[in-house]
């Protein structure tokens, strides 16, 4: 229950920030162009709070935090006083109207730059992309990608950590080959491997791009001896103790493989499980029911234990941080790369290279918000930046119900010299609404199927 409320609060905070940024972009540019703004609302539905500002704008926080709007004076729908005739949205030039509408999505992109900038100033703890092992018969194995090496470049893009690697690989979905460059530790010699990805099967909702190619990141040795039992966890309730050595799960040996044990537990959520352990040289069976939790949109079993393991080598740890000017450059580059990647994914969604099953909705976003907030401010900033970019891009799609649809009409007006006929606009808005509802329904269905 706590996890649900934590995710919900994190979701509302994240979405509230991003919607405010988006709508403020419209609001600020509208005011700069002399348009009178009647209402600035964060959320839809019942008004929870409102206030009339000195500028005459009504500022509103509404019940449903899934959007917002800026209501501008428009003589096509409002009764206009003579002194306000030049303050209407539709009285402005087509260039001004384009600027006002485009300001929302671009405010989201600007916010992403600011969030990444703060993130890079604070510093992001991460680890070098060191390959541990290569899964036999995998795409990487067939390409002779060397184990025990560091990935330095993917498809021409330099990478410094596993997030860079994953994003670069995702950007290559649909490609027939992917070039990966690696080097051995403390070596300058570069090895180039060409992965044949014509038959690449990748489901982002189930595994990462890294795992799907058979790449196993380096991990320190982990032992089947329990080092930590988390309070009030299923393990603590069942009677498992620090020092217990794990031998079997439901009669199947896991004696020498912690990851095998962990994977089995994850598949047994809310089920009674018999674990054979060794405690003080005596074997005994402990019965436990792993708790069902959601991770990356998938329900898994949670036991609440941490194994004994070797320390992660300090030489593989990095802290990605930059100075004032370099952080700005890096934040702009990160935002630009994610914008390009997002548009690329939309194109691949249309061509079928990416399945609609990978669309995510508010539930997945809420889970992502809660997870990132758990890890701390730096990761929450990164999450906000990523969602802000996606919000900006979605609003630029040429669907008449979105900012992109309005921009499409104004660009047509720019070239034809006259507005798009209202009947055509009405048909377009209906089509856009139906299309958007279908996409939202698919995303919500995907969210529910992952619970």
C-alpha positions in Angstrom: 0.0 0.0 0.0 2.9 2.4 0.8 4.4 1.7 -2.6 1.1 2.6 -4.3 0.8 5.9 -2.5 4.5 6.7 -2.9 4.2 6.1 -6.7 1.0 8.1 -6.8 2.5 11.1 -5.0 5.7 11.0 -7.1 3.6 10.7 -10.2 1.4 13.8 -9.3 4.5 15.8 -8.4 6.3 14.9 -11.6 3.3 15.4 -13.9 2.4 18.6 -12.1 5.8 20.1 -12.7 5.9 19.1 -16.3 2.4 20.3 -17.1 3.1 23.6 -15.4 6.2 24.0 -17.5 4.4 23.2 -20.7 1.4 25.5 -20.1 3.6 28.3 -18.8 5.4 28.2 -22.2 2.1 28.9 -23.9 1.2 31.5 -21.3 4.5 33.4 -21.4 4.7 33.7 -25.2 1.0 34.6 -25.4 1.5 37.4 -23.0 4.7 38.6 -24.7 2.6 38.8 -28.0 -0.1 40.9 -26.4 -2.7 38.1 -26.0 -5.1 38.3 -23.0 -5.0 35.0 -21.0 -8.3 34.3 -19.2 -7.4 31.1 -17.4 -4.3 29.1 -16.6 -5.3 25.7 -15.3 -3.2 22.8 -14.1 -5.4 19.8 -14.3 -9.0 19.2 -15.5 -12.3 18.8 -13.8 -13.4 20.1 -10.4 -11.5 23.2 -9.2 -9.6 22.6 -6.1 -8.0 26.1 -5.9 -8.3 29.3 -7.9 -7.2 32.9 -7.7 -7.6 35.9 -9.9 -4.2 37.5 -10.4 -3.4 41.2 -10.8 -3.1 40.6 -14.6 -6.8 39.4 -14.7 -5.9 35.8 -15.3 -7.6 33.1 -13.3 -5.1 30.6 -12.0 -6.6 27.2 -11.2 -5.5 23.8 -9.8 -8.0 21.2 -10.8 -8.8 17.7 -9.6 -7.5 15.5 -12.4 -3.7 16.0 -12.9 -3.5 14.5 -16.4 -3.2 17.8 -18.3 -3.8 21.5 -18.3 -4.7 24.4 -20.5 -4.3 28.1 -21.1 -7.5 29.8 -22.2 -6.8 32.8 -24.4 -9.2 35.5 -25.5 -10.7 34.6 -28.9 -13.5 36.5 -30.6 -14.6 33.4 -32.3 -16.0 32.0 -29.0 -15.9 35.0 -26.6 -17.8 38.3 -26.4 -15.0 40.9 -26.9 -15.0 44.4 -25.5 -13.8 47.0 -28.0 -10.6 47.8 -26.0 -9.7 44.1 -26.1 -10.1 43.6 -29.9 -6.3 43.6 -30.4 -5.7 41.2 -27.4 -7.3 38.1 -29.0 -5.4 35.1 -30.0 -6.9 34.9 -33.5 -6.1 38.6 -34.2 -2.4 37.8 -34.1 -0.3 37.0 -37.1 0.2 33.4 -38.1 3.8 33.7 -37.0 2.8 34.8 -33.6 0.2 32.0 -33.3 2.8 29.5 -34.3 5.2 30.8 -31.7 2.5 30.7 -29.0 1.5 27.1 -29.8 5.1 25.8 -30.2 6.1 27.4 -26.9 4.6 24.6 -24.9 6.6 21.7 -26.3 9.7 23.8 -26.5 9.3 24.7 -22.8 9.4 21.0 -22.1 12.7 20.6 -24.0 14.1 23.7 -22.2 13.1 22.1 -18.9 14.9 18.9 -19.8 18.1 20.8 -20.5 17.8 22.5 -17.0 17.1 19.2 -15.3 20.0 17.4 -17.0 22.2 20.5 -16.2 21.5 20.2 -12.5 21.9 16.4 -12.7 25.4 16.8 -14.3 26.4 19.5 -11.8 25.5 17.3 -8.9 27.0 14.2 -10.4 25.6 10.9 -11.5 27.1 7.8 -9.8 27.4 5.0 -12.4 29.7 2.2 -13.6 31.8 1.6 -16.6 30.1 -0.7 -19.2 32.4 -3.7 -18.4 31.2 -7.0 -20.0 31.3 -9.9 -17.7 30.2 -12.8 -19.9 28.5 -13.4 -23.2 25.5 -15.7 -23.4 26.4 -18.8 -25.5 24.7 -18.9 -28.9 23.5 -15.3 -28.6 23.9 -12.6 -31.2 26.9 -11.2 -29.3 28.5 -14.7 -29.1 28.1 -15.2 -32.9 29.8 -11.8 -33.4 32.7 -12.9 -31.1 32.1 -9.9 -28.8 34.9 -10.3 -26.3 34.0 -11.0 -22.7 35.8 -9.3 -19.8 36.1 -6.1 -21.9 34.8 -2.5 -21.7 32.3 -1.2 -24.4 33.6 2.2 -25.6 31.4 2.8 -28.7 28.0 1.6 -30.0 27.1 2.3 -33.6 29.4 5.3 -33.8 28.3 6.7 -30.5 30.8 7.0 -27.6 29.5 5.5 -24.4 30.7 5.9 -20.8 28.1 3.8 -18.8 25.4 1.2 -19.2 22.7 3.7 -19.7 24.6 5.1 -22.7 25.0 1.6 -24.1 21.3 0.8 -23.7 20.1 4.0 -25.3 22.5 3.6 -28.2 21.3 0.0 -28.7 17.6 1.0 -28.6 18.3 3.6 -31.3 19.5 0.8 -33.6 16.2 -1.2 -33.5 15.4 -2.2 -37.0 19.1 -2.1 -38.2 20.5 -5.2 -39.8 23.9 -4.8 -38.1 25.3 -3.0 -35.0 29.0 -2.1 -34.6 30.3 -2.3 -31.1 33.9 -1.3 -30.1 35.5 -2.6 -27.0 38.8 -2.6 -25.2 40.5 -4.6 -22.6 41.1 -3.1 -19.2 44.2 -0.9 -19.1 44.6 -1.2 -22.8 44.3 1.3 -25.7 43.8 -1.3 -28.4 40.2 -1.3 -29.8 38.4 -4.4 -30.9 35.5 -4.0 -33.4 32.7 -6.5 -33.5 29.8 -6.4 -36.0 26.6 -7.9 -34.6 24.1 -9.3 -37.1 20.7 -8.1 -35.8 18.4 -9.1 -38.7 16.8 -11.7 -36.3 17.1 -9.6 -33.2 14.1 -10.2 -30.9 13.7 -7.4 -28.4 10.8 -6.7 -26.1 11.7 -3.6 -24.0 8.9 -4.3 -21.5 10.6 -7.6 -20.6 14.4 -7.3 -21.0 16.9 -4.6 -21.7 18.5 -4.2 -25.1 21.8 -5.3 -23.5 20.4 -8.6 -22.2 18.5 -9.4 -25.4 21.8 -9.4 -27.3 23.3 -11.8 -24.8 25.6 -9.3 -23.1 26.0 -9.9 -19.4 27.4 -6.9 -17.5 30.3 -7.5 -15.1 29.2 -8.4 -11.5 31.3 -9.2 -8.5 31.1 -12.7 -7.1 27.9 -13.3 -5.3 27.4 -16.2 -2.9 24.3 -18.2 -1.8 24.8 -17.0 1.8 22.4 -14.5 3.2 24.0 -11.3 4.4 21.0 -9.1 5.1 17.3 -9.9 6.0 15.2 -6.8 5.4 12.8 -6.0 8.3 9.1 -7.0 7.9 9.9 -8.8 4.6 8.6 -12.2 3.6 12.1 -13.6 4.4 12.0 -12.1 8.0 8.4 -13.3 8.6 9.3 -16.9 7.4 12.3 -17.2 9.8 15.2 -16.9 7.4 18.4 -15.6 9.1 21.7 -14.0 8.2 24.2 -16.7 7.5 21.7 -19.2 6.0 23.1 -20.9 2.9 20.6 -21.5 0.1 20.5 -25.0 -1.3 17.2 -25.7 -3.1 14.0 -24.0 -4.2 11.0 -26.4 -4.4 13.4 -29.3 -4.7 15.5 -27.7 -7.4 19.2 -27.1 -6.6 20.4 -23.5 -6.6 23.5 -24.3 -4.4 26.1 -22.6 -6.6 24.1 -19.8 -8.3 22.5 -16.9 -6.5 21.1 -15.5 -9.8 19.4 -18.8 -10.4 17.8 -18.6 -7.0 16.8 -15.0 -7.5 15.3 -15.7 -10.9 13.2 -18.6 -9.5 11.9 -16.5 -6.6 10.9 -13.7 -9.0 8.7 -16.2 -10.9 6.9 -17.4 -7.7 5.1 -14.2 -6.5 2.4 -14.9 -4.0 3.1 -18.7 -4.0 4.2 -20.9 -1.2 7.8 -21.8 -1.7 9.9 -24.4 0.1 13.6 -23.3 0.5 16.1 -25.8 1.6 18.8 -24.1 3.6 21.9 -25.0 5.6 22.1 -23.3 9.0 25.0 -24.1 11.3 25.8 -27.3 9.3 22.2 -28.5 9.6 19.8 -28.7 6.6 16.2 -27.6 7.1 13.3 -26.4 5.0 11.8 -22.9 5.4 8.4 -22.1 3.8 8.0 -18.6 2.5 5.6 -16.7 0.3 7.4 -14.1 -1.9 5.5 -10.8 -2.0 4.3 -9.6 -5.5 5.9 -6.3 -6.5 6.1 -4.4 -9.8 9.4 -3.8 -11.4 9.7 -2.1 -14.8 6.0 -2.9 -15.4 6.4 -6.6 -14.6 5.1 -8.4 -11.5 7.9 -10.3 -9.7 8.3 -12.1 -6.4 10.2 -10.2 -3.6 11.8 -12.1 -0.7 13.6 -9.3 1.0 17.2 -10.7 1.3 20.6 -9.6 0.2 23.4 -12.1 -0.4 26.9 -12.1 0.7 29.1 -10.7 -2.2 32.5 -9.3 -3.0 32.8 -5.6 -3.2 32.3 -3.9 -6.6 35.8 -2.8 -7.8 36.3 0.9 -7.3 38.1 1.2 -10.6 34.9 0.4 -12.4 32.9 3.1 -10.6 32.5 6.5 -12.1 30.8 9.7 -11.2 29.6 11.6 -14.2 29.8 15.3 -13.2 30.9 18.4 -15.1 31.8 22.1 -14.5 29.3 24.9 -15.1 29.9 25.3 -18.8 30.6 21.7 -19.7 27.5 20.6 -17.8 25.4 22.9 -20.1 27.0 21.4 -23.2 26.4 17.9 -22.0 22.8 18.6 -21.0 22.0 20.1 -24.4 23.6 17.1 -26.1 21.7 14.7 -24.0 18.4 16.4 -24.6 19.0 16.6 -28.4 20.0 12.9 -28.6 16.9 11.9 -26.7 14.7 14.0 -28.9 16.2 12.4 -32.0 15.9 9.0 -30.5 12.2 9.6 -29.5 11.3 10.7 -33.0 13.2 7.7 -34.4 11.1 5.4 -32.1 7.9 7.0 -33.4 9.0 6.3 -36.9 9.8 2.7 -36.1 6.5 2.3 -34.4 4.8 3.4 -37.6 6.9 1.0 -39.7 6.4 -1.9 -37.3 10.0 -2.2 -36.2 8.8 -1.3 -32.6 5.6 -3.0 -31.4 2.6 -1.0 -29.9 3.0 -3.4 -26.9 5.9 -1.2 -25.9 3.7 1.9 -25.4 3.4 2.9 -21.8 0.7 4.9 -20.0 0.2 6.6 -16.6 0.6 3.5 -14.5 4.1 2.8 -15.9 5.0 6.5 -15.6 3.8 6.5 -11.9 6.0 3.4 -11.2 8.9 5.1 -12.9 8.4 8.2 -10.9 8.3 6.3 -7.6 11.3 4.2 -8.5 13.4 7.2 -9.5 12.4 9.1 -6.4 13.5 6.2 -4.3 17.0 6.4 -5.8 17.4 10.1 -5.0 17.2 13.6 -6.4 19.7 13.0 -9.3 17.7 10.1 -10.7 14.4 11.9 -10.2 15.8 14.8 -12.2 16.8 12.4 -15.0 13.3 10.9 -15.0 11.7 14.3 -15.1 13.9 15.3 -18.1 13.1 12.1 -20.0 9.3 12.4 -19.4 9.5 16.2 -20.2 11.1 15.4 -23.6 8.4 12.8 -24.3 5.6 15.1 -23.3 7.0 17.8 -25.7 7.3 15.3 -28.6 3.9 13.8 -28.1 2.4 17.4 -28.2 4.3 18.0 -31.5 2.6 15.0 -33.2 0.4 16.3 -36.1 -2.9 15.3 -34.5 -5.4 18.2 -34.6 -6.3 17.8 -30.9 -2.6 18.4 -29.9 -0.3 21.4 -30.3 1.2 19.7 -33.4 -2.2 19.6 -35.1 -2.7 23.4 -34.5 0.8 24.0 -35.8 0.0 22.0 -39.0 -3.1 24.2 -39.6 -1.1 27.4 -39.1 1.7 26.2 -41.4 -0.9 25.4 -44.1 -2.3 28.9 -43.5 1.2 30.3 -43.8 1.6 28.9 -47.3 -2.0 29.3 -48.6 -2.6 32.8 -47.1 -5.9 31.8 -45.5 -7.1 29.7 -42.5 -8.0 26.1 -42.9 -11.8 25.9 -43.3 -13.6 25.3 -40.0 -15.4 22.2 -41.3 -12.0 20.6 -42.2 -10.7 21.6 -38.7 -13.7 20.0 -37.0 -13.2 16.7 -38.9 -9.5 16.9 -38.0 -10.2 17.4 -34.3 -12.6 14.4 -34.3 -10.0 12.2 -36.0 -7.3 13.5 -33.7 -9.4 12.8 -30.6 -10.2 9.2 -31.7 -6.6 8.5 -32.6 -5.3 9.9 -29.3 -7.9 7.9 -27.3 -6.9 4.7 -29.2 -3.2 5.3 -28.3 -4.1 6.0 -24.7 -6.2 2.9 -24.5 -3.4 0.7 -25.9 -0.9 2.3 -23.5 -3.3 1.8 -20.5 -4.0 -1.8 -21.6 -0.2 -2.5 -21.8 0.2 -1.0 -18.3 -2.5 -3.2 -16.8 -1.2 -6.3 -18.5 2.2 -5.7 -16.9 0.7 -5.5 -13.3 
